[in-house]
Amino acid sequence: MKSFYHYMMTFRGKENPDEESNLADWIFYDHSFPKQSKSYEEISRYLEGNAPFASALRTFDDIWDKYQLEELV
């Protein structure tokens, strides 16, 4: 099972960036992001204090749902 960080890396590098790829790129460059975490609470708390853009938490919630379906089932 991948950590959330590794799952997010699949969203990086889009030719036409969207909120998902923007969040993934930010996470990639943020050396303090909890890279090994698989915990919604831990990552959500981190983003609440460090969100890179206004809709980052909503984007995280949307991607978290996909992560659960694809990685945690």
DSSP file (Angstrom, degrees, kcal/mol; ACC not computed):
  #  RESIDUE AA STRUCTURE BP1 BP2  ACC     N-H-->O    O-->H-N    N-H-->O    O-->H-N    TCO  KAPPA ALPHA  PHI   PSI    X-CA   Y-CA   Z-CA
    1    1 A M              0   0    0      0, 0.0     2,-0.1     0, 0.0    71,-0.1   0.000 360.0 360.0 360.0 128.9    0.0    0.0    0.0
    2    2 A K        -     0   0    0      1,-0.1     2,-0.1     2,-0.1    34,-0.0  -0.420 360.0-114.6 -75.2 149.5    1.4    3.4   -1.0
    3    3 A S     >  -     0   0    0     -2,-0.1     4,-2.0     1,-0.1    35,-0.2  -0.387  34.0-106.8 -71.0 164.6    1.7    6.3    1.4
    4    4 A F  H  > S+     0   0    0     33,-2.1     4,-2.7     1,-0.2     5,-0.2   0.891 121.0  57.8 -62.0 -38.4   -0.5    9.3    0.4
    5    5 A Y  H  > S+     0   0    0     32,-0.5     4,-1.4    30,-0.5    -1,-0.2   0.938 107.2  46.4 -56.3 -49.0    2.6   11.2   -0.6
    6    6 A H  H  4 S+     0   0    0     29,-0.4     4,-0.4     1,-0.2    -1,-0.2   0.875 111.8  51.6 -65.1 -36.2    3.5    8.4   -3.2
    7    7 A Y  H >< S+     0   0    0     -4,-2.0     3,-1.6     1,-0.2    -1,-0.2   0.923 106.5  54.6 -62.8 -43.2   -0.1    8.4   -4.4
    8    8 A M  H >< S+     0   0    0     -4,-2.7     3,-2.3     1,-0.3     4,-0.3   0.801  92.8  71.1 -61.2 -29.5    0.0   12.1   -4.9
    9    9 A M  G >< S+     0   0    0     -4,-1.4     3,-0.9     1,-0.3    -1,-0.3   0.700  84.6  69.2 -64.3 -17.0    3.1   11.9   -7.1
   10   10 A T  G <  S+     0   0    0     -3,-1.6    -1,-0.3    -4,-0.4    -2,-0.2   0.644  96.2  54.8 -72.8 -13.1    0.9   10.4   -9.8
   11   11 A F  G <  S+     0   0    0     -3,-2.3     3,-0.5    -4,-0.2    -1,-0.2   0.465  87.9 107.8 -96.7  -3.4   -0.8   13.8  -10.2
   12   12 A R    <   +     0   0    0     -3,-0.9    10,-0.1    -4,-0.3     9,-0.1  -0.283  66.9  25.3 -75.4 157.5    2.5   15.7  -10.8
   13   13 A G        +     0   0    0      8,-0.3    -1,-0.2     1,-0.2     2,-0.2   0.734  68.1 171.2  71.3  28.8    3.7   17.2  -14.0
   14   14 A K        -     0   0    0     -3,-0.5    -1,-0.2     1,-0.1    -3,-0.0  -0.481  37.0-134.6 -70.8 141.1    0.5   17.8  -16.0
   15   15 A E  S    S+     0   0    0      1,-0.3    -1,-0.1    -2,-0.2    -2,-0.1   0.895 106.4  35.3 -61.3 -40.3    0.9   19.8  -19.1
   16   16 A N  S    S-     0   0    0     -3,-0.0    -1,-0.3     0, 0.0     5,-0.1  -0.841  98.8-141.2-113.7  91.1   -2.2   21.8  -18.2
   17   17 A P        +     0   0    0      0, 0.0     2,-0.2     0, 0.0    -5,-0.1  -0.141  23.5 179.5 -57.4 143.5   -1.9   22.1  -14.4
   18   18 A D     >  -     0   0    0      0, 0.0     4,-2.6     0, 0.0     5,-0.2  -0.670  49.4 -81.4-127.6-173.9   -5.1   21.8  -12.3
   19   19 A E  H  > S+     0   0    0     -2,-0.2     4,-2.4     1,-0.2     5,-0.2   0.872 127.7  53.5 -63.2 -36.8   -5.7   22.0   -8.5
   20   20 A E  H  > S+     0   0    0      2,-0.2     4,-2.4     1,-0.2    -1,-0.2   0.944 113.0  41.8 -62.4 -48.1   -4.7   18.3   -8.1
   21   21 A S  H  > S+     0   0    0      2,-0.2     4,-2.7     1,-0.2    -8,-0.3   0.857 112.5  54.9 -70.8 -33.2   -1.4   18.7   -9.9
   22   22 A N  H  X S+     0   0    0     -4,-2.6     4,-2.3     2,-0.2    -1,-0.2   0.924 110.9  45.4 -62.6 -43.1   -0.7   22.0   -8.1
   23   23 A L  H  X S+     0   0    0     -4,-2.4     4,-2.8     2,-0.2    -2,-0.2   0.918 113.0  50.6 -66.2 -42.5   -1.2   20.3   -4.8
   24   24 A A  H  X S+     0   0    0     -4,-2.4     4,-2.3     1,-0.2    -2,-0.2   0.917 111.1  48.0 -61.7 -43.5    1.0   17.4   -5.8
   25   25 A D  H  X S+     0   0    0     -4,-2.7     4,-1.8     2,-0.2    -1,-0.2   0.915 112.1  49.4 -64.0 -42.1    3.8   19.7   -7.0
   26   26 A W  H  X S+     0   0    0     -4,-2.3     4,-1.2     1,-0.2    -2,-0.2   0.929 110.9  49.8 -62.1 -44.9    3.6   21.7   -3.7
   27   27 A I  H  < S+     0   0    0     -4,-2.8     3,-0.4     1,-0.2     6,-0.2   0.898 107.6  55.4 -60.2 -40.9    3.7   18.5   -1.7
   28   28 A F  H  < S+     0   0    0     -4,-2.3    -1,-0.2     1,-0.2    -2,-0.2   0.901 113.2  40.4 -58.6 -42.8    6.7   17.3   -3.7
   29   29 A Y  H  < S+     0   0    0     -4,-1.8     2,-1.0    -5,-0.1    -1,-0.2   0.589  93.6  92.4 -85.8 -10.8    8.7   20.5   -2.9
   30   30 A D    ><  -     0   0    0     -4,-1.2     3,-1.3    -3,-0.4    -1,-0.1  -0.746  56.5-169.5 -87.4 103.4    7.6   20.7    0.8
   31   31 A H  T 3  S+     0   0    0     -2,-1.0    -1,-0.2     1,-0.3     4,-0.1   0.611  82.5  57.3 -71.1 -11.6   10.3   18.9    2.7
   32   32 A S  T 3  S+     0   0    0      2,-0.1    -1,-0.3    -3,-0.0    -5,-0.1   0.531  75.1 119.6 -95.2  -7.4    8.2   18.9    5.9
   33   33 A F  S <  S-     0   0    0     -3,-1.3     2,-2.0    -6,-0.2     3,-0.1  -0.318  80.3-108.3 -58.9 138.6    5.2   17.1    4.4
   34   34 A P    >   +     0   0    0      0, 0.0     3,-1.4     0, 0.0   -29,-0.3  -0.468  44.9 179.7 -71.9  83.9    4.5   13.8    6.3
   35   35 A K  T 3  S+     0   0    0     -2,-2.0   -30,-0.5     1,-0.3   -29,-0.4   0.720  72.9  46.2 -64.3 -27.1    5.7   11.6    3.4
   36   36 A Q  T 3  S+     0   0    0     -3,-0.1    -1,-0.3   -31,-0.1     2,-0.1   0.482  87.3 119.5 -94.1  -2.1    5.2    8.2    5.0
   37   37 A S    <   +     0   0    0     -3,-1.4   -33,-2.1     1,-0.1   -32,-0.5  -0.323  33.2 173.7 -73.5 144.2    1.7    9.0    6.4
   38   38 A K        +     0   0    0    -35,-0.2     2,-0.6   -34,-0.1    -1,-0.1   0.064  52.1 112.1-123.8  16.6   -1.4    7.1    5.5
   39   39 A S     >  -     0   0    0      1,-0.2     4,-2.2     2,-0.0     5,-0.3  -0.831  54.9-158.2-102.8 121.7   -3.5    9.0    8.1
   40   40 A Y  H  > S+     0   0    0     -2,-0.6     4,-2.9     1,-0.2     5,-0.2   0.928  95.8  51.5 -58.1 -46.1   -6.2   11.4    7.0
   41   41 A E  H  > S+     0   0    0      1,-0.2     4,-2.5     2,-0.2     5,-0.2   0.920 110.3  47.3 -61.5 -46.1   -6.1   13.2   10.3
   42   42 A E  H  > S+     0   0    0      2,-0.2     4,-1.9     1,-0.2    -1,-0.2   0.931 117.2  41.8 -62.7 -46.7   -2.3   13.7   10.3
   43   43 A I  H  X S+     0   0    0     -4,-2.2     4,-2.6     2,-0.2     5,-0.2   0.906 114.2  51.8 -69.6 -41.1   -2.2   15.0    6.7
   44   44 A S  H  X S+     0   0    0     -4,-2.9     4,-2.4    -5,-0.3    -2,-0.2   0.924 110.2  48.7 -61.2 -45.3   -5.3   17.1    7.1
   45   45 A R  H  X S+     0   0    0     -4,-2.5     4,-1.3    -5,-0.2    -1,-0.2   0.904 111.3  50.9 -60.7 -41.5   -3.9   18.8   10.2
   46   46 A Y  H  X S+     0   0    0     -4,-1.9     4,-0.9    -5,-0.2     3,-0.4   0.938 112.1  45.9 -62.1 -46.3   -0.6   19.4    8.4
   47   47 A L  H  X S+     0   0    0     -4,-2.6     4,-1.5     1,-0.2     3,-0.4   0.852 104.4  62.1 -68.0 -33.6   -2.4   21.0    5.4
   48   48 A E  H  < S+     0   0    0     -4,-2.4    -1,-0.2     1,-0.2    -2,-0.2   0.859 112.9  37.3 -59.1 -33.8   -4.7   23.1    7.7
   49   49 A G  H  < S+     0   0    0     -4,-1.3    -1,-0.2    -3,-0.4    -2,-0.2   0.586 131.0  28.4 -92.2 -11.2   -1.5   24.8    9.0
   50   50 A N  H  < S+     0   0    0     -4,-0.9    -2,-0.2    -3,-0.4    -3,-0.2   0.190  73.6 158.9-136.1  16.9    0.4   24.9    5.7
   51   51 A A     <  -     0   0    0     -4,-1.5     3,-0.1     1,-0.2    -4,-0.0  -0.191  29.6-154.0 -54.1 128.7   -2.1   25.1    2.9
   52   52 A P  S    S+     0   0    0      0, 0.0     2,-0.3     0, 0.0    -1,-0.2   0.702  74.4  13.7 -80.3 -19.7   -0.5   26.5   -0.3
   53   53 A F  S >  S-     0   0    0      1,-0.1     3,-2.1   -30,-0.0     4,-0.3  -0.977  85.1 -98.8-153.5 161.9   -3.7   27.8   -1.8
   54   54 A A  T 3  S+     0   0    0     -2,-0.3     3,-0.4     1,-0.3     4,-0.2   0.810 119.0  40.7 -55.2 -39.9   -7.3   28.5   -0.7
   55   55 A S  T 3> S+     0   0    0      1,-0.2     4,-2.5     2,-0.1    -1,-0.3   0.222  81.6 108.7 -96.7  16.4   -8.9   25.4   -2.1
   56   56 A A  H <> S+     0   0    0     -3,-2.1     4,-2.8     1,-0.2    -1,-0.2   0.883  78.0  50.2 -61.5 -40.0   -6.1   23.0   -1.1
   57   57 A L  H  > S+     0   0    0     -3,-0.4     4,-2.4    -4,-0.3    -1,-0.2   0.901 111.8  47.2 -68.4 -39.3   -8.1   21.3    1.7
   58   58 A R  H  > S+     0   0    0     -4,-0.2     4,-2.2     2,-0.2    -2,-0.2   0.918 113.1  49.5 -64.9 -42.3  -11.0   20.7   -0.6
   59   59 A T  H  X S+     0   0    0     -4,-2.5     4,-2.6     2,-0.2     5,-0.2   0.917 110.1  51.5 -61.7 -43.9   -8.7   19.3   -3.2
   60   60 A F  H  X S+     0   0    0     -4,-2.8     4,-3.1     1,-0.2    -2,-0.2   0.933 108.5  51.0 -57.8 -47.6   -7.1   17.1   -0.6
   61   61 A D  H  X S+     0   0    0     -4,-2.4     4,-1.7     1,-0.2    -1,-0.2   0.903 111.3  48.4 -58.5 -42.2  -10.5   15.7    0.5
   62   62 A D  H  X S+     0   0    0     -4,-2.2     4,-1.4     1,-0.2    -1,-0.2   0.926 115.0  43.9 -63.7 -45.2  -11.3   14.9   -3.1
   63   63 A I  H  X S+     0   0    0     -4,-2.6     4,-2.8     1,-0.2    -2,-0.2   0.869 107.7  59.7 -69.9 -35.3   -8.0   13.2   -3.7
   64   64 A W  H  X S+     0   0    0     -4,-3.1     4,-2.7    -5,-0.2    -1,-0.2   0.906 102.2  53.7 -59.0 -41.2   -8.2   11.4   -0.4
   65   65 A D  H  X S+     0   0    0     -4,-1.7     4,-1.9     1,-0.2    -1,-0.2   0.916 110.9  45.9 -59.3 -43.3  -11.5    9.7   -1.5
   66   66 A K  H  X S+     0   0    0     -4,-1.4     4,-2.7     2,-0.2     5,-0.3   0.914 110.7  53.9 -64.2 -43.0   -9.7    8.5   -4.7
   67   67 A Y  H  X>S+     0   0    0     -4,-2.8     4,-3.2     1,-0.2     5,-0.9   0.916 108.2  49.3 -57.9 -46.0   -6.8    7.3   -2.6
   68   68 A Q  I  X>S+     0   0    0     -4,-2.7     4,-0.8     3,-0.2     5,-0.6   0.924 113.2  46.6 -61.2 -44.3   -9.0    5.3   -0.3
   69   69 A L  I  <5S+     0   0    0     -4,-1.9    -2,-0.2    -5,-0.2    -1,-0.2   0.901 123.3  32.8 -64.7 -41.0  -10.8    3.7   -3.3
   70   70 A E  I  <5S+     0   0    0     -4,-2.7    -2,-0.2    -5,-0.1    -3,-0.2   0.809 132.4  22.4 -88.6 -31.7   -7.6    2.8   -5.2
   71   71 A E  I  <5S+     0   0    0     -4,-3.2    -3,-0.2    -5,-0.3    -2,-0.1   0.768 120.4  44.6-111.0 -31.9   -5.0    2.1   -2.4
   72   72 A L  I  <<       0   0    0     -5,-0.9    -3,-0.1    -4,-0.8    -4,-0.1   0.547 360.0 360.0 -98.6  -6.5   -6.7    1.2    0.8
   73   73 A V      <       0   0    0     -5,-0.6    -1,-0.2    -4,-0.2    -4,-0.1   0.479 360.0 360.0 -81.3 360.0   -9.3   -1.3   -0.4
